[in-house]
Amino acid sequence: MDTEVELSRLLTTAVAATPGVTAVYASGSPIRAVLRVAAEAFGREDEPAKVAVTRGDDGVVVGVTIGVTDGAPVPATMRLVGDAVRAVLLERDDAATITGIDVRVCRIEEGVDTAP
């Protein structure tokens, strides 16, 4: 399995479990999103990898697009998502340099409870 896809799936799971997050949406380039949807349509992926992971010479950049509930402060939820991403990256490869975590909110859902 491609390690970037595996890492993206781990990050997607961690982000989805973050308090205040109602959904994780596909991040990355539009071409990557189309390829991901096509792979899902043909049953090539059990669990979609929605978090964009880019490795460069300087380190790792992660892009996350989320939906959140209006029941929690959005900036606090975004910080929790960043913390969750950082924890997964450090657990998986503590030598990796994290050069960026881009958390974007594309939807705020009214009245959605994300408490377990």
C-alpha distances in whole Angstrom, upper triangle without the diagonal:
4,6,9,7,7,10,12,11,13,16,16,17,19,21,22,23,26,29,31,27,28,25,22,22,19,20,20,21,23,21,17,19,20,17,15,18,18,14,16,19,17,15,12,11,12,13,13,12,16,16,16,15,17,17,20,22,24,21,19,20,19,21,21,24,25,28,31,34,37,38,36,37,34,34,34,31,29,30,28,25,25,26,23,21,22,22,18,18,20,19,16,17,21,22,20,23,23,25,24,24,25,26,27,29,30,31,34,34,38,39,35,35,31,33,31
4,6,5,6,9,10,11,13,14,15,17,19,20,21,23,25,29,30,27,27,24,21,20,18,17,17,18,20,18,15,17,18,15,14,17,17,14,16,19,18,17,13,12,14,14,13,11,14,14,13,12,13,13,16,19,21,18,16,17,16,18,19,22,24,27,29,33,36,37,35,35,33,32,32,29,27,28,27,24,23,24,22,19,20,21,17,16,19,18,15,16,19,20,17,20,20,21,21,21,22,23,25,27,28,30,32,33,37,38,35,34,31,33,32
4,5,5,6,8,10,10,12,14,15,16,18,20,21,23,27,28,25,26,23,20,20,18,17,17,19,21,20,16,18,20,17,16,19,20,17,18,22,21,19,16,14,16,15,14,11,14,13,12,10,11,11,14,17,18,15,13,15,14,16,18,21,22,26,28,31,34,35,33,33,31,30,30,27,25,25,24,21,20,21,19,16,17,17,14,12,15,15,11,12,16,16,14,17,17,19,19,18,20,21,24,26,27,29,31,33,36,37,34,33,30,31,30
4,5,5,6,9,10,10,12,14,15,16,18,20,21,25,26,23,24,21,17,17,14,14,13,15,18,16,13,15,17,15,13,17,18,16,17,20,20,19,16,14,15,14,12,9,11,10,9,7,8,9,12,15,16,13,11,12,11,13,14,17,19,23,25,29,32,33,31,31,28,27,27,25,22,23,22,19,18,19,17,14,15,16,13,12,15,15,12,13,16,16,13,15,15,16,16,15,17,18,20,23,24,26,28,30,33,35,31,31,28,30,29
4,5,5,6,9,10,10,12,14,15,16,18,20,24,25,21,22,19,15,15,12,13,13,15,17,15,12,13,15,13,11,14,15,12,13,17,17,15,12,10,12,10,9,6,9,9,9,8,11,12,16,19,20,17,14,14,12,13,14,16,18,21,24,27,30,32,30,30,27,27,27,24,22,23,22,19,19,20,17,15,17,17,14,13,17,17,14,15,19,19,17,19,17,19,18,17,18,18,20,22,22,24,27,28,32,33,29,29,26,28,27
4,5,5,6,9,10,11,13,14,15,17,19,23,24,21,22,19,16,17,15,15,16,18,20,19,15,16,19,16,14,17,18,15,15,19,19,16,14,11,12,10,10,8,11,10,11,10,13,14,17,20,21,18,15,15,14,15,15,18,19,22,24,27,31,31,30,30,28,28,27,24,23,23,21,18,18,19,16,14,16,16,12,12,15,14,11,13,17,18,16,18,17,20,19,18,19,19,21,23,24,26,28,29,32,33,29,29,25,27,26
4,5,5,6,8,10,11,12,14,16,17,21,22,19,21,18,15,16,14,14,14,17,20,19,16,17,19,18,15,18,20,17,17,21,21,19,17,14,14,12,11,8,10,9,9,8,11,11,15,18,18,14,11,12,10,12,13,16,17,21,22,26,29,29,27,28,25,25,24,21,20,20,18,15,15,16,13,10,12,12,9,8,12,11,9,11,14,15,13,15,14,16,16,14,16,17,19,21,22,24,26,27,31,31,28,27,24,25,25
4,5,5,6,9,10,10,12,14,15,19,20,17,18,15,12,12,10,10,11,14,16,17,13,13,16,15,12,15,17,15,15,19,19,18,15,12,13,10,9,5,7,5,7,6,10,12,16,19,19,15,12,12,9,10,10,13,14,17,20,23,26,27,25,25,23,23,22,19,18,19,17,14,14,15,13,10,13,13,10,10,14,14,12,14,17,18,15,16,15,16,15,13,14,14,16,18,19,21,23,24,28,29,25,25,22,24,23
4,5,5,6,9,10,10,12,14,18,19,16,17,14,11,12,11,12,14,17,18,18,15,14,17,16,12,15,17,14,13,17,18,16,14,10,10,7,7,5,7,7,10,10,14,16,19,22,22,19,15,15,12,13,12,14,15,17,19,22,26,26,25,26,23,24,23,20,19,20,18,15,16,16,13,11,14,14,11,12,15,15,13,15,18,20,18,20,18,20,18,16,17,16,18,19,20,21,23,24,27,27,24,24,20,22,21
4,5,5,6,9,10,11,13,17,18,16,17,15,12,14,14,14,16,20,21,22,18,18,21,19,16,18,21,18,17,21,22,19,17,14,13,10,10,8,10,9,11,11,15,16,20,22,22,18,15,15,12,13,12,15,15,18,19,22,25,26,24,25,23,23,22,19,18,18,16,13,14,14,10,9,12,11,7,9,12,11,10,13,15,18,16,18,16,19,17,15,17,16,18,20,21,22,24,24,27,28,24,23,20,21,20
4,5,5,6,8,10,11,15,16,13,15,13,10,12,12,12,14,18,20,20,17,16,20,19,16,18,21,19,18,22,23,21,19,16,15,12,11,8,8,6,9,9,13,15,18,21,20,16,13,12,9,10,9,12,12,15,17,20,23,23,21,22,19,19,18,15,14,15,13,10,10,11,8,6,9,9,7,8,12,11,11,13,15,17,15,16,14,16,14,12,13,12,15,16,18,19,21,22,25,26,22,22,18,20,19
4,6,5,6,9,10,14,14,11,12,10,7,9,9,10,13,17,18,19,16,14,18,17,14,15,18,17,15,19,20,18,17,14,13,9,8,6,6,6,9,11,15,17,20,24,23,19,16,15,11,11,8,10,10,13,14,17,21,22,20,21,18,19,18,15,14,16,14,10,12,13,10,9,13,13,10,12,15,15,14,17,19,21,19,20,17,19,16,13,14,12,14,15,16,17,18,19,22,23,20,19,16,18,18
4,6,5,6,9,12,14,11,12,11,9,12,13,14,17,20,22,23,19,18,21,20,16,18,21,19,17,20,22,19,18,14,13,9,10,9,9,9,13,14,18,20,23,26,25,22,18,18,14,14,12,13,12,14,15,18,21,21,20,21,19,20,19,15,15,16,14,11,13,14,10,10,13,12,10,13,16,14,14,17,19,22,20,21,19,21,19,16,17,15,17,17,18,18,20,20,23,23,19,18,15,16,15
4,6,5,7,10,12,10,12,12,10,13,14,15,18,21,23,24,21,20,23,23,19,21,24,22,20,24,25,23,22,18,17,13,13,12,11,10,14,14,18,19,23,25,24,20,17,16,13,13,11,13,12,14,15,17,20,20,18,19,17,18,16,13,13,13,10,8,10,10,6,7,10,9,8,11,13,12,13,16,17,20,18,19,17,19,17,14,15,13,16,16,18,19,19,20,22,22,19,18,14,15,14
4,5,5,9,10,7,10,9,7,10,12,13,16,19,21,23,19,18,22,22,18,20,23,22,20,23,25,23,22,19,18,14,13,11,10,9,12,13,17,19,22,25,24,20,17,15,12,11,8,10,8,11,11,14,17,17,15,16,14,15,13,10,10,11,9,6,9,9,6,7,11,11,10,12,15,15,15,18,19,21,19,20,17,18,16,12,13,10,12,12,14,15,16,17,19,20,17,16,12,14,15
4,6,8,9,6,7,6,6,10,12,14,17,21,21,23,20,18,21,22,18,19,22,21,19,22,24,21,21,18,16,12,12,12,10,11,14,16,20,22,26,29,27,24,20,19,15,14,11,11,8,10,10,12,16,16,15,17,15,16,15,11,12,14,11,9,12,13,10,11,14,14,13,16,18,18,18,21,22,25,23,23,20,22,19,16,16,13,14,13,14,14,15,15,18,18,14,13,10,12,12
4,6,9,7,9,10,10,14,16,17,21,24,25,27,24,22,25,25,21,22,25,24,22,25,27,24,24,20,18,15,15,15,14,14,17,18,22,24,27,30,29,25,22,21,17,17,13,14,12,12,12,13,17,16,15,17,16,17,15,11,13,14,10,9,13,12,9,11,14,13,12,16,18,17,18,21,22,25,23,24,21,23,21,17,18,15,16,16,17,17,17,16,19,18,14,13,9,10,9
4,6,6,9,10,10,14,17,17,20,24,25,27,24,23,26,26,23,24,27,26,24,27,29,27,26,23,21,18,17,16,15,14,17,18,22,24,27,29,27,24,21,19,16,16,12,13,10,11,10,11,14,14,12,13,12,13,11,8,9,10,7,6,10,9,7,10,13,12,12,15,17,17,18,21,21,24,22,23,20,22,19,15,16,13,14,14,16,15,15,15,17,17,14,12,9,10,11
4,6,8,11,12,16,19,20,23,27,28,30,27,25,29,29,26,26,30,29,27,29,32,30,29,26,24,20,20,20,18,17,20,22,25,27,30,33,31,27,24,23,19,18,15,15,12,11,9,9,12,10,9,11,11,12,10,7,10,11,8,9,12,12,10,13,16,15,16,19,20,20,22,24,24,27,26,26,23,24,22,18,18,15,16,14,16,15,14,14,15,14,11,9,6,7,9
4,6,9,11,15,18,19,22,25,26,29,26,24,27,29,25,25,29,29,26,29,32,30,30,26,25,21,21,20,18,17,20,22,25,28,31,33,31,28,25,23,19,18,14,13,10,9,6,6,8,7,6,8,8,10,9,6,9,11,9,9,13,13,13,15,17,18,18,21,23,23,24,27,27,29,27,27,24,25,22,18,17,13,14,11,14,12,10,10,12,11,9,8,6,8,11
4,6,8,11,14,15,19,22,23,25,23,20,24,25,22,22,25,25,23,25,28,26,26,23,21,18,17,16,14,14,17,19,23,25,28,31,29,26,23,21,17,15,11,10,7,6,4,6,10,10,9,11,9,12,11,7,9,11,9,8,12,13,12,13,16,17,17,19,21,22,23,25,26,28,26,26,22,23,20,16,15,12,12,10,11,10,9,10,12,13,10,9,7,10,12
4,7,10,14,16,19,22,22,25,23,20,22,24,21,20,24,24,21,23,26,24,25,22,20,17,16,16,14,15,18,21,24,27,30,33,32,29,25,23,19,17,13,11,7,5,5,6,10,11,11,13,12,15,14,11,12,15,13,12,15,17,15,16,20,20,19,22,24,24,25,27,29,31,29,29,25,26,23,19,18,14,13,11,11,9,9,8,10,11,8,8,7,10,12
4,6,10,12,16,19,19,21,19,16,19,20,17,16,20,20,17,20,23,21,21,18,17,14,13,13,10,12,15,18,21,25,28,31,30,27,23,21,17,14,11,9,6,5,7,9,13,14,14,16,14,16,16,12,13,16,14,12,15,17,15,15,19,19,18,20,23,23,23,26,27,30,27,27,24,24,21,18,16,13,12,10,10,9,10,10,13,14,11,12,10,14,15
4,7,9,13,16,16,18,16,13,16,17,14,14,18,18,16,18,21,20,19,16,16,12,10,10,7,8,11,14,18,21,24,27,26,23,20,17,13,11,8,6,5,6,9,12,16,17,16,17,15,16,16,13,12,15,14,11,13,16,13,13,17,18,16,18,21,21,21,23,25,27,24,24,21,21,18,15,13,11,10,9,10,10,12,13,16,18,15,16,13,16,17
4,6,10,12,12,15,13,10,13,14,12,12,15,16,14,16,19,18,18,16,16,13,10,9,6,8,10,14,17,20,23,27,26,23,20,17,13,10,8,5,6,8,11,14,17,20,19,19,16,18,19,15,14,17,17,13,15,18,16,15,19,20,18,19,23,23,23,24,26,28,25,25,21,22,18,15,13,11,10,9,9,10,13,14,18,19,17,18,16,20,21
4,7,9,9,11,9,6,10,11,8,9,13,13,12,15,17,17,16,14,15,12,9,8,4,6,8,11,14,18,21,24,24,21,18,15,12,9,8,7,9,11,15,18,21,23,22,23,19,20,21,18,16,19,19,15,16,19,17,15,19,20,18,19,22,23,22,23,25,27,23,23,20,20,17,15,13,12,11,12,11,13,16,18,21,23,21,22,20,23,24
4,7,8,11,8,7,11,12,10,12,15,15,15,18,20,20,19,16,18,15,11,9,6,6,5,9,11,15,17,21,21,18,15,12,9,6,6,6,9,12,16,19,22,24,23,22,19,19,20,18,15,18,18,14,15,18,17,14,17,19,18,17,21,22,21,22,24,25,21,21,18,17,14,12,10,10,9,11,11,14,17,19,23,25,22,24,22,25,26
4,7,8,6,7,10,11,10,13,15,15,16,19,21,21,19,17,19,17,13,11,8,8,5,8,9,13,15,19,19,17,14,11,9,7,8,9,13,16,19,23,25,27,26,25,21,21,23,21,18,20,21,17,17,20,19,16,18,21,19,18,22,23,21,22,24,24,20,20,17,16,14,13,11,12,11,14,14,17,20,22,26,28,26,28,25,28,29
4,5,5,6,9,10,11,13,14,15,17,19,20,21,20,19,21,19,15,13,11,11,9,11,11,15,16,20,20,19,16,14,13,10,12,12,16,18,22,25,28,30,29,28,24,24,26,24,21,23,24,21,20,24,23,19,22,25,23,21,25,27,25,25,27,27,23,22,20,19,16,16,14,15,14,16,15,19,22,25,28,31,29,30,28,32,32
4,5,5,6,9,10,11,12,14,15,16,19,20,19,18,21,19,15,14,12,13,11,14,15,18,20,24,24,23,20,17,16,13,14,13,16,18,22,26,28,30,30,29,25,26,28,25,23,25,26,23,23,26,25,22,25,27,25,24,28,29,27,28,30,30,27,26,24,22,20,19,16,17,16,17,15,18,22,24,28,30,28,30,29,32,33
4,5,5,6,9,10,11,12,14,15,17,19,17,17,20,19,15,14,13,14,12,15,15,18,19,23,24,23,20,18,17,15,16,16,19,21,25,29,31,34,33,32,29,29,31,28,26,28,28,25,25,28,26,23,26,28,26,25,29,30,27,28,30,30,27,26,24,23,21,21,19,20,19,20,19,22,25,27,31,33,31,33,31,34,35
4,5,5,6,9,10,10,12,14,16,17,15,14,17,16,12,11,10,11,9,11,12,15,17,21,22,20,18,16,14,13,14,14,17,20,23,27,29,32,31,30,27,27,29,26,23,26,26,22,22,25,23,20,23,25,22,21,25,26,24,24,27,27,24,24,22,21,19,18,17,18,17,19,18,21,24,26,30,32,29,31,29,32,32
4,5,5,6,9,10,11,12,14,15,14,13,16,14,11,10,8,11,10,13,14,18,20,24,25,23,20,17,15,13,13,12,15,17,21,24,27,29,28,28,25,26,27,24,22,25,25,21,22,25,23,20,23,25,23,22,26,27,25,26,29,29,25,26,23,23,20,19,17,17,16,17,15,18,21,23,26,29,26,28,26,29,30
4,5,5,6,9,10,11,13,14,14,14,17,16,12,13,12,14,13,16,17,21,23,27,28,26,23,21,19,17,17,16,18,20,24,27,29,32,32,32,28,29,31,28,26,28,28,25,25,28,26,24,27,29,26,26,30,30,28,29,32,32,29,29,27,26,24,22,21,21,19,20,18,20,24,25,29,31,29,30,29,32,32
4,5,5,6,9,10,11,12,11,11,15,14,11,11,12,14,13,15,16,19,22,25,27,25,22,20,19,17,17,17,20,22,25,29,32,34,33,33,30,31,32,29,27,29,29,25,26,28,26,23,26,28,25,25,28,29,26,27,30,30,27,28,26,26,24,23,21,22,21,22,21,23,26,27,31,33,30,32,30,33,33
4,5,5,6,9,10,11,9,9,12,11,7,8,8,11,11,14,16,19,22,25,26,24,21,19,17,15,15,15,17,19,23,26,29,31,30,31,27,29,29,26,24,27,26,22,23,26,23,21,24,25,22,22,26,26,23,25,28,29,26,26,24,25,23,21,20,20,19,20,19,21,24,25,28,30,27,29,26,29,29
4,5,5,6,9,10,10,10,12,11,9,10,10,14,14,17,19,22,25,29,30,27,24,22,20,18,17,16,17,19,22,25,28,30,30,31,28,29,30,27,25,28,27,24,25,28,25,23,26,28,25,25,29,29,27,28,31,32,29,30,28,28,25,23,22,21,20,21,19,20,23,24,27,29,26,28,26,29,29
4,5,5,6,9,9,10,13,13,11,13,13,17,17,19,21,24,26,30,31,29,26,24,22,20,20,19,21,23,26,29,32,34,34,35,32,33,34,30,29,32,31,27,28,31,28,26,29,30,27,27,31,31,28,30,33,34,31,32,30,30,28,26,25,25,24,24,22,24,27,27,31,32,30,31,29,32,32
4,5,5,6,5,6,10,11,9,11,12,15,16,18,20,22,25,29,30,28,24,23,21,20,20,20,21,23,26,29,32,34,34,35,32,33,34,30,29,31,30,26,27,29,27,24,27,28,25,25,29,28,26,27,31,32,29,30,28,29,27,26,25,24,24,25,23,25,28,28,32,33,30,31,29,32,31
4,5,5,6,5,8,8,7,10,11,15,16,18,21,24,27,30,31,29,25,24,21,20,19,19,19,21,24,27,30,32,32,33,30,31,32,28,27,30,28,25,26,28,25,24,27,27,24,25,29,28,26,28,31,32,29,31,29,30,28,25,24,24,23,23,22,23,26,25,29,30,27,28,26,29,28
4,5,8,9,11,12,11,14,15,18,19,22,24,27,30,34,35,32,29,27,25,23,22,21,22,23,26,28,32,34,34,35,32,34,35,31,30,33,31,28,30,32,29,27,31,31,28,29,32,32,29,32,35,36,33,34,32,33,31,29,27,27,26,25,23,24,27,27,30,31,28,30,28,31,30
4,6,8,10,13,12,15,17,20,21,23,25,27,30,34,35,33,30,29,26,25,24,24,25,26,29,32,35,37,37,38,35,37,37,34,33,35,34,30,32,34,30,29,32,32,29,30,33,32,30,32,35,36,33,35,33,34,32,30,29,29,28,29,27,28,31,30,33,35,32,33,31,33,32
4,6,7,10,10,13,16,19,20,22,24,27,30,33,35,32,29,28,25,24,23,23,24,25,28,30,34,35,35,37,34,36,36,32,31,33,32,28,30,32,28,27,30,30,26,28,31,30,27,30,33,34,32,34,32,33,31,29,29,28,28,28,27,27,30,29,32,33,30,31,29,31,30
4,7,9,9,12,14,17,18,19,22,24,27,30,31,29,26,25,23,23,22,22,23,25,28,31,34,36,35,37,34,35,35,31,30,32,31,27,29,30,27,25,28,28,24,25,28,27,25,27,30,31,29,31,29,31,29,27,27,27,27,28,27,28,30,30,34,34,31,32,29,32,30
4,6,6,8,11,14,16,17,20,22,25,29,30,27,23,23,20,20,19,20,20,22,25,28,31,32,32,33,31,32,32,28,27,29,27,24,25,26,23,22,25,25,21,22,25,24,22,24,27,29,26,28,27,28,27,25,24,24,24,25,24,25,28,27,31,31,28,28,26,28,27
4,6,9,12,15,17,19,22,24,27,31,31,28,25,24,21,21,20,20,20,22,24,26,30,31,31,32,30,31,31,27,27,28,26,23,25,26,22,21,24,24,20,22,25,23,21,24,28,29,27,29,28,29,28,25,25,24,25,25,24,25,27,26,30,30,26,26,24,26,24
4,6,9,12,14,16,19,22,25,29,29,26,22,21,18,18,16,17,17,18,21,23,27,27,27,29,26,28,27,23,23,25,22,19,21,22,19,18,21,21,18,19,22,21,19,22,25,27,25,27,25,26,24,22,22,21,21,21,21,22,24,23,26,27,23,23,21,23,21
4,6,9,11,14,17,19,23,27,27,24,20,19,16,15,13,14,14,16,19,22,25,27,26,27,25,26,26,22,21,23,22,18,20,21,18,17,20,20,17,19,22,21,19,22,25,26,24,25,23,24,22,20,19,18,18,19,18,19,22,22,25,26,23,23,21,23,22
4,6,8,10,13,16,19,23,23,20,16,15,12,12,11,12,13,16,19,22,25,27,25,26,23,24,24,21,19,21,20,16,17,19,16,14,17,18,15,15,19,19,17,19,22,23,20,21,19,21,19,16,16,16,16,18,18,19,22,22,26,27,24,24,21,23,23
4,6,9,13,16,19,23,23,20,16,14,11,9,8,8,10,13,16,19,22,24,23,23,20,21,21,18,16,19,18,14,15,17,15,13,16,18,15,16,19,20,18,20,22,24,21,21,18,19,17,14,13,13,13,14,14,16,18,19,23,24,21,22,19,22,22
4,6,10,13,16,20,19,16,12,10,7,6,5,8,10,13,16,19,22,24,22,22,19,19,19,16,14,16,15,12,12,14,12,10,13,15,12,12,16,17,16,17,19,20,17,18,15,16,13,11,10,10,11,13,14,16,19,20,24,25,22,23,20,22,23
4,7,10,13,17,16,14,10,8,6,5,7,9,12,16,18,22,25,27,25,24,21,20,21,19,16,18,18,14,13,16,15,11,14,16,14,13,17,18,16,17,19,20,16,16,13,14,11,10,10,11,12,15,15,18,21,23,27,28,26,26,23,26,26
4,7,10,13,13,11,7,6,5,7,9,12,15,19,21,25,27,29,27,26,23,22,22,20,17,18,18,15,13,16,14,11,12,15,12,11,14,16,13,14,16,16,13,13,11,11,10,10,10,12,14,17,19,21,24,26,30,31,28,29,26,28,28
4,7,10,11,8,6,5,6,8,12,15,18,22,24,28,30,32,29,28,25,24,25,23,20,20,21,17,16,18,17,13,14,17,15,12,15,17,15,14,17,16,12,12,10,10,10,10,11,14,16,20,21,24,26,29,32,34,32,32,29,31,31
4,7,8,6,5,6,9,12,15,18,21,25,27,31,33,34,32,31,28,26,27,25,22,22,22,19,17,19,18,15,15,17,15,12,14,17,14,13,15,13,10,10,9,9,11,12,14,17,19,23,24,27,30,32,36,37,35,35,32,33,34
4,5,5,6,8,11,14,17,21,24,28,30,33,35,37,34,33,30,28,29,27,24,24,25,22,19,21,21,17,17,20,18,15,17,19,17,15,16,14,11,10,10,9,11,14,15,19,21,25,26,30,32,35,38,40,37,38,35,36,37
4,6,8,11,14,17,21,24,27,31,33,36,38,39,37,35,32,30,31,30,26,26,27,24,21,23,23,20,18,21,20,16,17,20,18,15,16,13,11,10,11,10,13,16,18,22,24,28,30,33,35,38,41,43,40,41,37,39,39
4,7,9,13,16,19,23,26,29,31,34,36,37,34,32,29,27,28,27,24,23,24,22,19,20,21,18,16,19,19,15,16,19,18,15,15,12,9,7,8,7,10,14,16,19,22,26,28,31,33,36,39,41,39,39,36,37,38
4,7,10,13,17,20,23,27,28,31,33,34,31,30,27,25,25,24,21,20,21,19,16,17,18,14,13,16,15,11,12,15,14,11,12,10,6,5,6,6,8,11,14,17,20,24,26,29,31,34,37,38,36,36,32,34,34
4,7,10,13,17,19,23,25,28,30,31,29,27,24,22,23,22,18,18,19,16,13,15,15,11,10,13,12,9,11,14,12,11,12,11,7,6,5,6,7,9,11,14,17,21,23,26,28,30,33,35,32,32,29,31,31
4,7,10,14,16,20,22,25,27,29,26,25,22,20,21,19,16,16,17,14,12,14,14,11,11,14,13,10,13,16,15,14,15,14,10,9,6,6,5,6,8,11,14,17,19,22,24,27,30,32,30,30,27,29,30
4,7,10,13,17,18,22,24,26,23,22,19,18,18,16,13,14,14,11,9,12,12,8,9,13,11,10,13,15,14,14,15,16,12,11,8,9,6,5,6,8,11,14,16,19,21,24,27,29,26,26,23,25,26
4,7,10,14,16,20,22,24,21,20,17,16,17,15,12,14,14,11,10,13,13,10,12,15,14,13,16,18,17,18,19,20,16,15,12,11,8,6,5,6,8,11,13,16,18,21,24,26,24,24,22,24,25
4,6,10,12,16,18,20,18,18,14,14,15,12,10,12,12,9,9,12,11,9,12,15,14,14,17,18,18,19,20,22,18,18,14,14,11,8,6,5,6,8,10,13,15,17,21,23,20,21,18,21,22
4,7,10,14,16,18,17,16,13,14,15,12,10,13,13,10,11,15,14,12,15,18,17,17,21,22,21,23,24,25,22,21,18,18,14,11,8,6,5,6,7,9,12,14,18,20,18,19,17,20,22
4,6,10,13,15,14,14,11,12,13,10,9,12,12,9,12,14,13,13,16,18,17,18,21,22,22,24,25,27,24,23,20,20,16,13,11,8,6,5,6,7,9,11,14,16,14,15,13,16,18
4,7,10,12,12,13,10,13,13,10,10,14,13,11,14,17,16,16,19,20,20,22,24,25,25,27,28,30,28,27,23,24,20,16,14,11,9,6,6,5,6,7,11,13,11,12,11,15,17
4,7,9,8,9,7,10,11,8,9,12,12,11,14,16,15,16,19,20,20,22,25,25,26,28,29,31,28,28,24,25,21,17,15,12,10,7,8,6,5,6,9,10,8,10,9,12,15
4,5,6,9,8,12,12,9,11,14,13,13,17,18,17,19,22,23,23,25,27,28,29,31,31,34,32,31,27,28,24,21,19,15,14,10,11,8,6,5,6,7,5,7,7,11,14
4,6,7,7,11,12,10,13,15,15,16,18,20,20,22,24,25,26,28,30,30,32,34,34,36,34,33,29,29,26,22,20,17,15,12,13,10,6,6,5,7,7,9,10,13,16
4,7,9,12,11,10,13,15,15,16,19,20,19,22,24,24,26,28,29,30,32,34,34,36,34,33,30,30,27,24,22,18,17,14,16,13,9,9,8,7,7,7,9,10,14
4,6,9,7,7,10,12,11,13,16,16,17,19,21,21,23,25,26,27,29,31,30,33,31,30,27,27,24,21,20,16,16,13,15,13,10,11,10,10,10,9,10,11,14
4,6,5,6,9,10,11,13,15,16,17,19,20,21,23,25,26,27,29,30,30,32,30,29,25,25,22,19,18,14,14,12,15,13,11,12,12,13,13,13,13,14,18
4,5,5,6,9,10,11,12,14,15,17,18,20,21,23,24,26,27,29,28,30,28,26,23,23,19,16,14,11,10,8,11,11,8,11,12,14,13,14,13,15,19
4,5,5,6,9,10,11,12,14,15,16,18,20,21,22,24,26,27,26,28,26,24,20,20,17,14,13,10,10,10,13,13,12,15,16,18,17,17,16,18,21
4,5,5,6,9,10,11,12,14,15,16,19,20,21,22,24,26,25,27,25,24,20,21,18,15,14,12,13,12,15,15,14,16,17,17,16,16,14,15,18
4,5,5,6,9,10,10,12,14,15,17,18,20,21,23,24,24,26,24,23,20,20,17,14,13,10,11,10,13,13,11,13,15,16,14,13,11,13,16
4,5,5,6,9,10,11,12,14,16,17,18,20,21,22,22,24,22,20,17,17,14,10,10,6,8,8,12,13,12,15,17,18,17,17,15,16,19
4,5,5,6,9,10,10,12,14,15,16,18,20,21,20,22,20,19,15,16,13,10,11,9,11,12,15,16,16,18,20,21,19,19,16,17,19
4,5,5,6,9,10,10,12,14,15,16,18,20,19,22,20,19,16,18,15,12,13,10,13,13,16,17,16,18,19,20,18,16,14,14,16
4,5,5,6,9,10,11,12,14,15,17,18,18,21,18,18,14,16,13,9,10,7,10,11,14,15,15,17,19,20,18,17,14,15,17
4,5,5,6,9,10,11,12,14,15,16,16,18,16,15,11,12,10,6,8,7,11,12,16,17,18,20,22,23,21,21,18,19,20
4,5,5,6,9,10,10,12,14,15,14,17,15,15,12,14,12,10,12,11,14,16,19,20,20,22,24,25,22,21,18,18,19
4,5,5,6,9,10,11,12,14,14,17,15,16,13,15,14,11,13,11,14,16,19,19,20,21,23,24,21,19,16,17,17
4,5,5,6,9,10,11,12,13,15,13,13,10,12,10,8,10,10,13,15,18,20,20,22,25,26,23,22,19,20,20
4,6,5,6,8,10,10,10,12,10,10,8,11,10,8,11,12,16,18,21,23,23,25,28,28,26,25,21,22,22
4,6,5,6,8,10,9,13,12,13,11,14,14,12,15,15,18,20,23,24,25,26,29,29,26,24,21,21,21
4,6,5,6,8,9,12,11,13,11,15,14,12,15,15,18,20,23,24,25,26,29,29,26,25,21,21,21
4,6,5,6,7,9,7,9,8,12,12,11,14,15,19,21,24,25,26,28,31,32,29,28,24,25,24
4,5,5,4,7,7,9,9,13,13,13,17,18,21,24,26,28,29,31,33,34,31,29,26,26,26
4,6,6,10,10,12,12,16,17,16,19,20,23,25,28,29,30,31,34,34,31,29,25,25,24
4,6,9,9,12,12,16,17,16,19,20,23,25,28,29,31,32,35,35,32,30,27,27,26
4,5,6,9,10,14,15,16,19,21,24,27,29,31,32,34,37,37,34,33,29,30,29
4,6,8,10,13,15,16,19,21,25,27,30,32,33,35,37,38,35,33,30,30,30
4,6,9,12,15,16,20,22,26,29,31,34,35,37,40,40,38,36,33,33,33
4,6,9,12,13,17,19,23,26,28,31,32,34,37,38,35,35,31,32,32
4,6,9,11,15,18,21,24,27,30,31,34,37,38,35,35,31,32,33
4,6,8,11,14,17,21,23,26,27,30,33,34,32,31,28,29,30
4,7,10,13,16,20,23,26,27,30,33,35,33,32,30,31,32
4,6,10,13,16,19,22,23,26,29,31,29,29,26,28,29
4,6,10,13,16,19,20,23,26,28,25,25,23,25,26
4,6,10,13,16,17,20,24,26,24,24,22,24,26
4,7,10,12,14,17,20,22,20,21,18,21,23
4,6,9,11,14,18,20,19,20,18,21,23
4,6,7,11,14,16,15,17,16,19,21
4,7,10,13,16,15,18,17,20,23
4,6,10,13,12,15,14,18,21
4,7,10,9,12,13,16,19
4,7,6,9,11,14,17
4,6,9,11,14,18
4,6,10,12,15
4,6,9,12
4,6,9
4,6
4
